[in-house]
Amino acid sequence: MVTFVRPSVRNILWHITASLACGVANRAKGKWEHTAVIKWPPPDTLAQLRAHVSTVLPGARVRRLLYGRVLITWHAPA
């Protein structure tokens, strides 16, 4: 699952970098609009999201992606 997180002071450099990268991509390729429902602003910071994910999906990985996105990866136990 890919989601977004609310900016926090602790991760401000990451959010600034992601925002700049998104701006460059939008200028170079044009802004892409989709029809998916958007819940903005995101409800959780990265730390809050990691805490929620670890309780609901033990063993899941939360990784930051480019453009301010976050990837949650979980494999069901065998």
C-alpha positions in Angstrom: 0.0 0.0 0.0 1.3 3.5 -0.8 0.1 6.4 1.3 1.2 9.9 2.4 2.2 11.2 5.8 1.8 14.6 7.5 5.0 16.6 7.6 6.7 16.8 11.0 9.6 18.8 12.3 11.8 15.7 12.6 11.4 14.8 8.9 11.3 18.4 7.5 14.3 17.9 5.2 12.7 14.8 3.7 9.4 16.7 3.1 11.2 19.7 1.5 13.2 17.4 -0.8 10.1 15.5 -1.8 8.2 18.7 -2.4 11.0 20.0 -4.6 11.2 16.7 -6.6 7.4 16.8 -7.1 7.6 20.4 -8.4 10.3 19.5 -10.8 8.4 16.4 -12.1 5.2 18.5 -12.5 7.1 21.2 -14.5 8.9 18.6 -16.7 6.0 16.2 -17.4 2.9 18.3 -16.5 0.7 17.7 -13.5 -1.2 14.4 -13.6 -4.7 14.4 -12.2 -6.5 11.2 -11.2 -10.0 10.4 -10.1 -9.2 8.6 -6.9 -10.6 10.0 -3.6 -8.0 12.1 -1.8 -8.0 12.5 2.0 -5.8 15.5 2.6 -4.1 16.4 4.8 -2.8 13.0 5.9 -3.8 12.2 9.4 -0.5 10.7 10.7 3.2 11.7 10.8 5.7 9.0 9.8 6.3 8.0 13.4 2.6 7.7 14.1 2.0 5.7 10.9 4.9 3.3 11.9 3.4 2.8 15.4 -0.1 2.1 13.9 1.3 -0.3 11.3 3.4 -2.2 13.8 0.3 -2.8 16.0 -2.0 -3.9 13.1 0.5 -5.7 10.9 3.4 -7.2 12.9 6.5 -7.5 10.8 5.4 -4.9 8.2 8.0 -2.5 6.7 7.3 1.2 6.3 9.6 2.9 3.8 9.7 6.5 2.5 9.4 6.9 -1.3 10.0 9.8 -3.6 7.4 12.6 -3.8 6.4 12.3 -0.1 4.8 8.9 -0.4 5.2 6.0 2.0 5.2 2.3 1.1 3.8 -0.3 3.5 4.9 -3.9 2.8 3.6 -6.9 4.7 3.7 -10.6 4.1 1.1 -12.8 5.7 2.6 -15.6 8.0 2.7 -19.0 6.4 
